[in-house]
Amino acid sequence: MPDLAAHYLEEVQRQLRGYKRLAEGAIGQLEDEQLFFTLDPESNSVAILMKHMAGNMHSRFTDILTSDGEKPDRHRDQEFEMSSVGRGDLMNVWEKGWARVFDTVRDLKPEDLLLPAPIRGEPHTVLQALNRALAHYAQHVGQIVFLAKHLRSSQWQTLSVPRGKSEEFNAKMTEKQRQSK
């Protein structure tokens, strides 16, 4: 079982790196003012999503083994308020959040996965808390990509297989696998 748990922790890190890379591929295509654009009054901007994710990361991944995932110093509602920070400050908050996540996950041991990691007083194991974070971050990264793609429109540079190129991509992957054998 420890081998499976170690594999799981490696997979969590791989997926988190992929989400971060995907979000940053979208963020990097936006002009500074586009980071703060909202589709309507009930929508979040890319900047707000970044602030929210960073706040969640700091709260959930600080002392995951010894304290509730919702820290008393977190002000979640403020994460959804528009602020006049610039790209540099926003990226700094973003990077600090991700660093907290990666440092924490890196330090987890396979035997930690079944330890308690409550969130807002609700019982979770570390494994459940990690799964919850993966789903949460995937949702918001999808929103970031959607907004960036919408805002960039014809200037959008795809972050995955380009439209109409699936067969070509699959052929390249097959050839790559064949050559590696």
LOKOL-674903 format. One line per 3 residues: number of its first residue (from 1); their letters; for each residue x, y, z of N, C-alpha, C. Coordinates in steps of 0.001 Angstrom, whole numbers, plus 500000, padded with zeros to 6 digits. Each point is the difference from the previous one (the first is absolute). Example, Ala and Ser with C-alpha at 12.3 -4.5 7.8 and 13.67 -1.06 7.14 Angstrom:
BEGIN
1	AS	513190:494310:507800:499110:501190:500000:500900:501200:500000 ~ 499650:501050:499280:500820:501190:500060:499230:501090:500730 $
***
This chain:
BEGIN
1	MPD	500811:498785:500000:499189:501215:500000:500851:501275:500000 ~ 501136:500054:500706:500794:501236:499955:500424:500389:498584 ~ 500236:499003:499120:500360:500330:498624:498865:500737:499300 $
4	LAA	498777:499559:500221:498832:500647:499414:499852:501419:500546 ~ 500199:500164:501289:499888:501318:500626:501082:500941:499484 ~ 501210:499498:499840:501088:500829:499459:499690:500400:498565 $
7	HYL	499483:499060:499230:499611:500300:498618:498912:501070:499977 ~ 499033:499894:500895:498932:500991:500074:500573:501394:500272 ~ 500901:500107:500963:500592:501305:500326:500773:500569:498813 $
10	EEV	500696:499156:499270:500701:500449:498786:498997:500477:498953 ~ 498894:499282:499867:498980:500365:499017:499324:501313:500373 ~ 499761:500224:501277:499433:501273:500447:500939:501136:499600 $
13	QRQ	501278:499839:500232:500962:501042:499630:500018:500220:498492 ~ 499943:498921:499227:500005:500123:498537:498769:500771:499527 ~ 498832:499654:500545:498779:500683:499594:500028:501474:500416 $
16	LRG	500466:500283:501195:500084:501394:500448:500939:500815:499111 ~ 501147:499417:499643:500916:500703:499087:499319:500270:498661 ~ 499217:499031:499529:499282:500173:498742:498953:501106:500079 $
19	YKR	499268:500066:501099:499003:501068:500173:500676:501362:500047 ~ 501097:500082:500718:500722:501272:500110:500509:500431:498616 ~ 500594:499066:499285:500523:500300:498662:498877:500438:499053 $
22	LAE	498870:499328:500052:498861:500347:499150:499491:501399:500322 ~ 499800:500286:501282:499525:501327:500401:500990:501076:499564 ~ 501269:499759:500210:501003:501010:499654:500142:500171:498493 $
25	GAI	499719:498946:499244:499984:500134:498549:498889:500932:499547 ~ 498889:499957:500699:498878:500892:499690:500274:501409:500530 ~ 500435:500100:501243:500284:501305:500618:501048:500761:499193 $
28	GQL	500993:499290:499537:501085:500621:499244:499563:500605:498681 ~ 498854:499587:499479:499500:500550:498739:499167:501258:500201 ~ 499683:500318:501248:499135:501143:500275:500780:501289:500190 $
31	EDE	499408:501088:499520:500510:501330:500312:499666:500282:501457 ~ 500740:500903:500635:499780:500274:501423:498552:500340:500318 ~ 499374:500864:499195:498621:500399:500300:499020:498844:499821 $
34	QLF	500338:499033:499149:499118:498859:499793:499931:499094:501230 ~ 501007:500062:500848:499983:499200:501224:498824:500371:500898 ~ 499497:501223:499857:498961:500517:500887:498615:500062:499342 $
37	FTL	499890:499525:498780:498740:500013:499264:499029:498964:500567 ~ 498727:500398:500145:498947:499052:500375:498920:500004:498927 ~ 499421:498849:499755:498939:499880:498996:498720:500688:500440 $
40	DPE	499743:499992:501308:498805:500635:500560:500246:500199:501497 ~ 499100:500698:500685:500227:500304:501422:500152:498764:500909 ~ 499445:498875:499597:500099:498788:500819:501209:499135:499651 $
43	SNS	500746:500384:498973:501142:499210:499555:501283:500427:500703 ~ 500952:499107:499983:501322:500290:500547:500972:500297:498865 ~ 500913:500895:500263:501078:500265:499052:501107:498973:500215 $
46	VAI	500926:499944:499085:501167:499131:500161:500744:500399:501273 ~ 500143:501296:500247:500707:500470:501203:499313:499507:501268 ~ 498682:500082:500039:499275:499527:501179:500167:498494:500167 $
49	LMK	499926:499256:498917:500201:498558:500084:501394:499670:500521 ~ 500981:500755:499549:501367:499783:500471:500123:500300:501493 ~ 499409:501113:500443:500032:500356:501421:499289:498943:500840 $
52	HMA	498841:499563:499518:499237:498989:500732:500783:498693:500103 ~ 500558:499546:498899:500765:498763:500033:501178:500119:500952 ~ 500708:501113:499941:501161:500193:500882:499578:500017:501466 $
55	GNM	498875:500653:500308:499500:500020:501366:499625:498608:500480 ~ 499345:499248:499128:499637:498631:500323:501252:499155:500229 ~ 500976:500150:499133:501235:499225:500118:500709:500281:501322 $
58	HSR	500104:501273:500335:500663:500371:501249:499256:499400:501196 ~ 498681:500102:499985:499205:499517:501117:500024:498474:500103 ~ 499744:499333:498902:499884:498540:500027:501329:499281:500216 $
61	FTD	501080:500565:499481:501272:499282:500020:500988:500506:501053 ~ 499573:500905:500849:500819:500394:501148:499664:499060:501148 ~ 500983:499297:500489:499816:499088:501147:498855:499014:499773 $
64	ILT	499990:499375:498835:498912:499090:499623:499816:498858:500998 ~ 501091:499578:500643:499916:498861:500912:499642:500400:501434 ~ 499987:501298:500275:499820:500403:501396:498905:501041:500236 $
67	SDG	499377:500516:498933:498964:501009:500215:498919:499892:498935 ~ 498859:500604:500294:498894:500017:499053:500433:500740:498731 ~ 499495:499553:498860:500355:500597:498716:499449:501386:499770 $
70	EKP	499053:500421:500795:499484:501365:499893:500598:500788:501164 ~ 501042:500769:499709:500739:500708:501040:499252:501257:500448 ~ 500138:500343:501290:499319:501200:500516:500462:501293:499326 $
73	DRH	501229:500019:499462:500504:501229:499374:499616:500117:498522 ~ 499258:499030:499483:499548:500081:498612:498750:500867:499926 ~ 499970:500892:499052:498838:500862:499769:499478:499706:498596 $
76	RDQ	499323:498868:499876:499564:499482:498703:499187:501014:499210 ~ 499085:500699:500659:499158:500955:499281:500829:501083:499318 ~ 501099:500398:500597:500862:501024:499405:500710:499502:498745 $
79	EFE	500139:498692:499875:500618:499448:498797:499162:500285:498762 ~ 498717:500255:500193:499086:500232:498888:499721:501484:499759 ~ 500749:500850:500673:499858:501440:499802:501071:500476:499030 $
82	MSS	499590:500882:499095:500925:500558:499033:500992:500894:500735 ~ 501238:499891:499648:501022:500860:500597:500853:500588:498890 ~ 500793:500967:500356:500798:500698:498985:501447:499522:499997 $
85	VGR	500210:498745:500286:501354:499466:499943:500417:499851:498539 ~ 501280:500044:499771:500521:499805:498653:500332:498538:499750 ~ 500385:499708:498766:500344:498623:499612:501109:499447:500893 $
88	GDL	501008:500806:500296:501116:499517:500807:499563:499542:501382 ~ 499194:500826:500673:499502:499632:501328:499087:498776:499928 ~ 499174:499964:498985:499085:498875:499815:500792:498700:499787 $
91	MNV	501020:500066:499160:500817:498820:499742:500769:499575:501254 ~ 500395:500955:500817:500700:499683:501243:499090:499211:500944 ~ 498757:500462:500155:499023:499296:500847:499753:498596:499440 $
94	WEK	499833:499917:498692:499774:498727:499301:501150:499035:500260 ~ 501215:500463:499805:501176:499142:500188:500144:499538:501444 ~ 499707:500881:500952:500073:499610:501412:498985:498905:500319 $
97	GWA	498807:500116:499434:498996:498962:500215:500464:498657:499461 ~ 500479:500002:498767:500464:498746:499403:501209:499440:500738 ~ 500907:500860:500440:501170:499527:500747:499554:499286:501272 $
100	RVF	499002:500563:500669:499475:499378:501221:499471:498600:499691 ~ 499236:499882:498928:499434:498702:499613:501111:499008:499686 ~ 500917:500391:499130:501052:499073:499575:500908:499597:501159 $
103	DTV	500338:500937:500872:500833:499671:501161:499293:499004:500912 ~ 498720:500239:500236:499234:499120:500888:499855:498603:499410 ~ 499604:499918:498748:499792:498690:499377:501325:499250:499912 $
106	RDL	501063:500712:499680:501330:499363:499924:500388:499372:501338 ~ 499624:500657:501097:500393:499518:501322:499079:498924:500564 ~ 498860:499769:499364:499104:498947:500478:500610:498629:499743 $
109	KPE	499735:499092:500929:500472:498619:499865:498786:499110:499704 ~ 500221:498881:499356:498877:499108:499694:499135:499688:501221 ~ 500623:499839:501134:499230:499656:501201:499148:501164:500526 $
112	DLL	500206:501204:499453:499204:501159:500406:498622:500043:499347 ~ 499800:499254:498934:498785:500142:499201:498703:499719:500759 ~ 500061:499173:501000:498780:499681:500743:499882:500776:501311 $
115	LPA	500931:500920:500240:499921:500843:501192:498889:501027:499830 ~ 499464:500503:501107:498942:501012:499892:500526:501334:499476 ~ 499183:500638:499169:500292:501338:499463:498666:500725:499858 $
118	PIR	499396:500392:501134:498670:500611:499935:500000:501318:499233 ~ 498856:500284:499394:499797:501262:499287:498679:500579:500489 ~ 500075:501186:500593:498822:500647:500605:499299:499082:500991 $
121	GEP	500804:499233:500728:499460:499104:501009:499464:498690:499455 ~ 499891:499873:498677:499520:498755:499398:501156:499005:499938 ~ 499740:498758:500360:501094:499016:499963:500429:499673:498570 $
124	HTV	501269:500039:499786:500631:499575:498751:501283:499271:500383 ~ 500407:499069:499165:501359:499484:500095:500873:500874:499110 ~ 501287:499855:500113:500904:500741:499115:499680:499650:498551 $
127	LQA	499755:498729:499724:499659:499575:498646:498746:500721:499507 ~ 498987:500078:500827:498775:500701:499604:500251:501496:499803 ~ 500807:500585:500852:500313:501429:499862:500765:500261:498702 $
130	LNR	500902:499089:499644:500744:500154:498740:499056:499866:498806 ~ 499114:499019:500040:499042:499838:498898:499102:501224:499884 ~ 499583:500529:501124:499159:501198:499993:500751:501173:499374 $
133	ALA	501255:500162:500360:500809:501086:499431:500198:499811:498496 ~ 500285:498780:499564:500176:499753:498564:498755:500391:499221 ~ 498842:499596:500488:498756:500332:499301:499751:501506:500011 $
136	HYA	500237:500630:501127:499780:501442:500138:500917:500777:499055 ~ 501267:499654:499987:500950:500731:499160:499748:499734:498519 ~ 499608:498786:499659:499677:499699:498598:498826:500851:499529 $
139	QHV	498996:500150:500856:498836:500817:499649:500419:501434:499710 ~ 500795:500579:500883:500383:501403:499822:501001:500189:498864 ~ 500873:499046:499785:500907:500096:498852:499188:499970:498715 $
142	GQI	498979:499162:499948:499108:499981:498835:499336:501351:499777 ~ 499599:500653:501078:499402:501328:499879:501026:501010:499479 ~ 501211:499922:500484:501063:500911:499541:500245:499807:498509 $
145	VFL	500103:498751:499579:500235:499718:498578:498816:500487:499166 ~ 498790:499744:500453:498821:500455:499268:500020:501519:499817 ~ 500239:500729:501091:500013:501461:499916:501119:500494:499083 $
148	AKH	501174:499429:500135:501122:500433:499171:499724:499716:498529 ~ 499455:498836:499712:499685:499651:498618:498944:500954:499445 ~ 499001:500318:500794:498959:500940:499602:500608:501388:499717 $
151	LRS	500841:500450:500894:500572:501345:499867:500998:500101:498851 ~ 500739:498967:499745:501019:500034:498939:499410:499681:498631 ~ 498903:499293:499976:499276:499687:498773:500937:499498:498898 $
154	SQW	500108:500714:498907:500801:499523:498867:501499:500005:500281 ~ 500428:500694:501047:501431:499996:500357:500354:498867:500970 ~ 499019:499229:500404:500230:498919:500962:500968:498968:499443 $
157	QTL	500987:499645:500802:500935:498932:499666:499581:498770:500803 ~ 499616:498940:499317:499469:498828:500683:500990:499431:501007 ~ 499460:499442:501054:500809:499387:501053:499928:498475:499934 $
160	SVP	499305:499496:498995:499868:498558:499826:500072:499685:498508 ~ 499417:498919:499594:500004:499603:498593:499141:500989:499213 ~ 500567:500649:498965:499221:500960:499214:498823:499335:499278 $
163	RGK	498963:500781:499785:498837:499494:499269:500433:499495:498629 ~ 499424:498886:499631:500282:499435:498685:501348:499302:499900 ~ 500718:499886:501100:501343:499415:499982:500110:498737:500845 $
166	SEE	498869:499426:500412:500029:498826:500879:500699:498809:499350 ~ 499664:499721:498744:500614:498848:499335:501504:500193:499856 ~ 500406:501199:499633:501427:500301:499873:500707:499845:501359 $
169	FNA	499379:500501:501039:500568:499889:501338:500113:498540:500424 ~ 498926:499228:499780:500014:498584:500369:501079:499240:499241 ~ 500186:500312:498732:501041:499342:499202:501385:500322:500563 $
172	KMT	500219:501248:500392:501293:500379:500600:500231:499251:501307 ~ 498959:499879:500809:500130:499292:501279:500293:498517:499768 ~ 499345:499400:499026:500236:498594:499679:501430:499804:499537 $
175	EKQ	500477:500893:499155:501378:499918:499510:500999:500189:501148 ~ 499718:500909:500861:500875:500250:501163:500093:498760:500878 ~ 498864:499360:500237:499982:498773:500815:500746:498871:499296 $
178	RQS	499841:499916:498696:500676:498949:499233:501516:500187:500073 ~ 500459:501229:499900:501436:500286:500016:500614:499798:501381 ~ 499202:500094:501050:500536:499852:501349:500141:498537:500407 $
181	K	499516:499090:499165:500081:498554:500334:501286:499392:499518 $
***
